[in-house]
């Protein structure tokens, strides 16, 4: 009987390890910062330490997809929660900065895929609270915000490896937005004064108008940047080609949120890539980028 019991325990342990290997898609670093104006006591600091660990565990240990990820394949990302107000003993307000990247083939370079500052962070948290997510229901604002950005990060990562490969994950993020429509906290609805919110972030990603941007994520990274160290000229040609279909989006929706996010992540990279172009190619790309990202026109001219 003892042998059977021991074998059963070994089997359960191996099964648990196997299940963990199938999940854990994210390699997420979490930082909690507080505004200098906040007066913190020992209790507050302990709560923030517990919050950091809870968010880290939630992001890194939740199974977000059905795909198997090896440790080295996990998506690198950073969440920074900036707390500017303690509205009550367990209610916090501030912002959350979300950043994700992916490695470029044949190099040690990591390229930014998604970089966004969400200024509508509001949540309640009690010390030692465990964060759990159910896709088909709203539980609390913190859980929903974290799950939303987990799926946005995964969606952009998949889009960079296969054409519109992130659709399933963007759709899940949109479902999270839908589940949160009756919540009092801001950031979830179309009719809010600020349009830089979670509703528009995922709504734009799935709109037909923005499909060329989805294609650009794939062609820029997989057909362009992944060849940058092997054949820089070929990479630049592919990247220049994939940027041109973005012009109709800029003309129809000037300064749209998702276009801004894309170029804020890529501006320095583009300057470096095309800085070594011949004069004709350089002139062409500068003219194009100034149309696509007019707010940063002078920066592109630095090339």
Phi, psi and omega per residue, in radians:
X1 nan -0.709 -3.130
X2 -1.124 -0.665 3.118
X3 -1.099 -0.759 3.120
X4 -1.085 -0.761 -3.138
X5 -1.103 -0.770 3.136
X6 -1.114 -0.714 3.103
X7 -1.107 -0.658 3.130
X8 -1.142 -0.720 3.126
X9 -1.127 -0.699 3.104
X10 -1.107 -0.724 3.134
X11 -1.093 -0.766 3.141
X12 -1.099 -0.709 3.136
X13 -1.120 -0.761 3.120
X14 -1.140 -0.679 3.108
X15 -1.102 -0.707 3.129
X16 -1.104 -0.747 3.113
X17 -1.099 -0.749 3.139
X18 -1.064 -0.747 3.141
X19 -1.116 -0.696 3.132
X20 -1.148 -0.610 3.135
X21 -1.177 -0.447 -3.124
X22 -1.379 -0.285 -3.129
X23 -1.947 -2.486 3.068
X24 0.938 1.053 -3.108
X25 -1.340 -0.376 -3.016
X26 -1.879 2.494 2.936
X27 -1.993 1.506 -2.920
X28 -1.856 2.179 3.017
X29 -1.648 2.299 -3.096
X30 -2.063 2.309 3.078
X31 -2.209 2.443 3.049
X32 -2.058 2.119 3.085
X33 -2.144 2.616 -3.124
X34 -2.108 2.584 -3.132
X35 -1.165 2.515 3.137
X36 -1.026 -0.418 -3.098
X37 -1.325 -0.274 -3.141
X38 -1.360 2.347 3.056
X39 -1.701 1.929 -3.060
X40 -1.807 2.489 3.016
X41 -1.944 -3.092 -3.091
X42 -1.046 -0.650 -3.129
X43 -1.117 -0.812 -3.141
X44 -1.031 -0.811 -3.096
X45 -1.101 -0.658 3.128
X46 -1.159 -0.706 3.117
X47 -1.079 -0.749 -3.127
X48 -1.177 -0.599 3.046
X49 -1.113 -0.751 3.111
X50 -1.156 -0.678 3.122
X51 -1.096 -0.795 3.133
X52 -1.019 -0.771 -3.136
X53 -1.175 -0.690 -3.131
X54 -1.134 -0.741 3.130
X55 -1.184 -0.730 3.110
X56 -1.046 -0.820 3.132
X57 -1.096 -0.734 -3.112
X58 -1.114 -0.840 -3.097
X59 -1.171 -0.695 -3.007
X60 -1.574 -0.377 -3.052
X61 -1.887 -0.138 3.075
X62 -1.335 2.471 3.035
X63 -1.548 1.923 -3.028
X64 -1.668 -0.420 -3.091
X65 -2.318 3.100 3.072
X66 -1.681 0.022 -3.097
X67 -1.527 2.680 3.102
X68 -1.614 2.225 3.121
X69 -1.986 2.232 2.938
X70 -1.328 2.813 -3.089
X71 -0.971 -0.779 -3.092
X72 -1.266 -0.166 -3.132
X73 -1.656 -0.114 -3.098
X74 -1.079 2.602 -3.056
X75 -1.462 2.115 3.123
X76 -1.334 2.268 3.126
X77 -2.666 2.803 -3.141
X78 -2.325 2.305 2.995
X79 -2.015 2.232 3.037
X80 -2.098 1.973 3.092
X81 -1.638 2.048 3.126
X82 -1.815 2.002 -3.094
X83 -1.661 2.076 -3.119
X84 -1.909 -0.252 -3.082
X85 -2.653 2.359 2.972
X86 -1.864 1.714 -3.004
X87 -1.274 -0.533 3.093
X88 -2.622 -3.058 -3.063
X89 -1.060 -0.468 -3.126
X90 -2.341 0.368 -3.121
X91 -2.084 2.259 -3.009
X92 -2.260 2.586 3.106
X93 -2.306 2.689 3.116
X94 2.881 -2.388 -3.123
X95 -2.495 2.883 3.082
X96 -2.360 2.162 3.093
X97 -1.696 2.216 -3.097
X98 -2.054 2.228 -3.140
X99 -2.411 2.326 3.061
X100 -2.381 2.715 -3.110
X101 -2.529 2.947 3.033
X102 -2.490 2.635 -3.133
X103 -1.254 2.616 3.038
X104 -1.671 2.360 -3.073
X105 -1.003 2.515 3.058
X106 1.053 0.547 3.140
X107 -2.704 2.994 3.045
X108 -1.758 0.172 -3.056
X109 -1.508 2.422 3.041
X110 -1.986 2.259 -3.109
X111 -1.779 2.413 3.121
X112 -1.261 2.270 3.088
X113 -1.760 -0.685 -3.009
X114 -2.551 2.213 3.129
X115 -2.511 1.956 -3.009
X116 -2.544 2.405 3.054
X117 -1.826 2.001 3.106
X118 -1.739 1.987 -3.075
X119 -1.624 0.182 -3.120
X120 -1.955 0.858 3.110
X121 -1.567 2.070 3.082
X122 -2.579 2.232 -3.080
X123 -2.794 2.852 2.998
X124 -1.937 2.514 3.130
X125 -2.673 2.289 3.069
X126 -1.908 2.512 -3.126
X127 -0.895 2.326 3.138
X128 1.246 0.208 3.065
X129 -1.175 2.341 3.101
X130 -1.648 2.305 -3.113
X131 -1.644 2.116 3.128
X132 -2.262 2.531 -3.055
X133 -2.114 2.325 3.021
X134 -2.122 2.023 -3.006
X135 -0.994 -0.523 -2.993
X136 -1.744 0.199 3.121
X137 -2.629 2.725 3.084
X138 -1.605 2.215 3.106
X139 -1.855 -0.906 3.082
X140 -2.790 2.880 -2.997
X141 -1.192 -0.705 -3.130
X142 -1.077 -0.837 3.140
X143 -1.036 -0.780 -3.093
X144 -1.167 -0.711 3.117
X145 -1.099 -0.817 -3.122
X146 -1.115 -0.769 3.131
X147 -1.148 -0.689 3.101
X148 -0.993 -0.842 -3.093
X149 -1.295 -0.486 3.030
X150 -1.048 -0.777 -3.127
X151 -1.285 -0.566 3.062
X152 -1.152 -0.747 3.108
X153 -1.045 -0.817 -3.130
X154 -1.157 -0.695 3.125
X155 -1.043 -0.814 3.130
X156 -1.163 -0.636 3.120
X157 -1.115 -0.827 3.135
X158 -1.131 -0.642 3.098
X159 -1.081 -0.502 -3.095
X160 -1.393 -0.236 -3.130
X161 -1.872 -0.413 3.096
X162 -2.591 2.614 -3.041
X163 -1.085 2.044 -3.111
X164 0.947 0.556 -3.132
X165 -1.177 -0.293 -3.096
X166 -1.623 0.129 -3.032
X167 -0.960 -0.839 -3.114
X168 -0.979 -0.676 -3.058
X169 -1.387 -0.595 3.010
X170 -1.137 -0.658 3.115
X171 -1.142 -0.643 3.075
X172 -1.168 -0.713 3.074
X173 -1.059 -0.688 3.113
X174 -1.153 -0.615 3.083
X175 -1.137 -0.655 3.077
X176 -1.082 -0.726 3.082
X177 -1.071 -0.784 -3.141
X178 -1.065 -0.711 -3.137
X179 -1.160 -0.371 -3.048
X180 -1.725 0.148 -3.046
X181 -1.086 -0.498 -3.102
X182 -1.609 0.040 -3.115
X183 -1.343 2.477 -3.123
X184 -1.242 -0.545 -3.106
X185 -1.084 2.568 -3.097
X186 -1.478 2.904 3.092
X187 1.922 -0.113 -3.005
X188 -1.937 -0.158 -2.933
X189 -2.119 2.742 -3.112
X190 -1.318 -0.466 -3.019
X191 -1.635 0.305 3.118
X192 -1.431 2.648 -3.122
X193 -1.005 -0.742 3.124
X194 -1.498 2.190 -3.123
X195 -1.626 -0.065 3.058
X196 -1.527 1.183 -3.098
X197 -2.282 -3.124 -3.053
X198 -1.177 -0.585 3.123
X199 -1.014 -0.917 -3.063
X200 -1.278 -0.507 -3.128
X201 -1.037 -0.843 -3.116
X202 -1.512 -0.523 3.103
X203 -1.081 -0.777 3.096
X204 -1.103 -0.692 -3.099
X205 -1.045 -0.545 -3.064
X206 -1.777 -0.085 3.134
X207 -1.242 2.547 3.122
X208 -1.025 -0.665 -3.131
X209 -0.996 -0.582 -3.042
X210 -1.652 0.165 3.122
X211 -1.047 -0.639 3.062
X212 -1.038 -0.543 3.095
X213 -1.201 -0.659 3.061
X214 -1.062 -0.749 3.112
X215 -1.118 -0.658 -3.141
X216 -1.098 -0.690 3.106
X217 -1.000 -0.699 3.133
X218 -1.286 -0.924 -3.035
X219 -1.171 -0.675 3.133
X220 -1.056 -0.817 -3.040
X221 -1.486 -0.899 -2.997
X222 -1.400 -0.639 -3.105
X223 -1.688 -0.287 -3.115
X224 -1.962 -1.289 -2.988
X225 -1.076 -0.605 -3.141
X226 -1.146 -0.205 3.087
X227 -1.876 0.058 -3.008
X228 -1.075 -0.602 -3.119
X229 -1.522 -0.430 3.126
X230 -1.463 -0.740 -3.089
X231 -2.617 1.441 -3.068
X232 -0.970 -0.685 -3.121
X233 -1.123 -0.768 3.103
X234 -1.079 -0.708 3.138
X235 -1.093 -0.762 -3.122
X236 -1.135 -0.690 3.122
X237 -1.073 -0.785 -3.130
X238 -1.132 -0.700 -3.121
X239 -1.210 -0.757 3.105
X240 -1.052 -0.724 -3.140
X241 -1.107 -0.734 -3.064
X242 -1.317 -0.310 3.134
X243 -1.397 -0.486 -3.052
X244 -1.075 -0.659 3.116
X245 -1.159 -0.112 3.102
X246 -1.388 -0.246 -3.099
X247 -1.017 -0.780 3.117
X248 -1.049 -0.580 3.095
X249 -1.140 -0.822 -3.136
X250 -1.098 -0.638 3.136
X251 -1.241 -0.632 -3.125
X252 -1.430 -0.720 -3.135
X253 -2.202 1.329 -3.120
X254 -0.993 2.366 3.093
X255 1.003 0.632 3.123
X256 -1.136 2.642 -3.031
X257 -0.980 -0.857 -3.028
X258 -1.238 -0.544 3.049
X259 -1.184 -0.735 3.106
X260 -1.055 -0.756 -3.132
X261 -1.096 -0.740 -3.124
X262 -1.048 -0.884 -3.059
X263 -1.309 -0.488 3.066
X264 -1.127 -0.520 3.106
X265 -1.404 -0.399 -2.953
X266 -1.960 -0.145 -2.970
X267 -1.005 -0.858 -3.115
X268 -1.203 -0.609 3.109
X269 -1.136 -0.755 3.115
X270 -1.115 -0.721 3.121
X271 -1.073 -0.699 -3.140
X272 -1.234 -0.743 -3.102
X273 -1.086 -0.801 -3.038
X274 -1.664 0.015 3.109
X275 -1.118 -0.428 -3.127
X276 -1.759 0.175 -3.141
X277 -1.199 2.820 3.001
X278 -1.262 2.851 -3.040
X279 -0.975 -0.661 -3.103
X280 -1.183 -0.813 3.135
X281 -1.148 -0.701 -3.135
X282 -1.099 -0.757 3.123
X283 -1.101 -0.700 -3.130
X284 -1.137 -0.791 -3.082
X285 -1.248 -0.621 3.103
X286 -1.114 -0.773 3.119
X287 -1.064 -0.713 -3.135
X288 -1.182 -0.807 -3.093
X289 -1.156 -0.573 3.104
X290 -1.176 -0.509 3.062
X291 -1.344 -0.688 -3.087
X292 -1.346 -0.567 -3.063
X293 -2.370 1.119 -3.014
X294 -1.051 -0.486 -3.126
X295 -1.088 -0.431 -3.117
X296 -1.968 0.416 -3.095
X297 -0.938 -0.758 -3.100
X298 -1.163 -0.514 3.116
X299 -1.205 -0.667 3.118
X300 -1.193 -0.545 3.120
X301 -1.140 -0.347 3.122
X302 -1.131 -0.309 3.084
X303 -1.125 nan nan
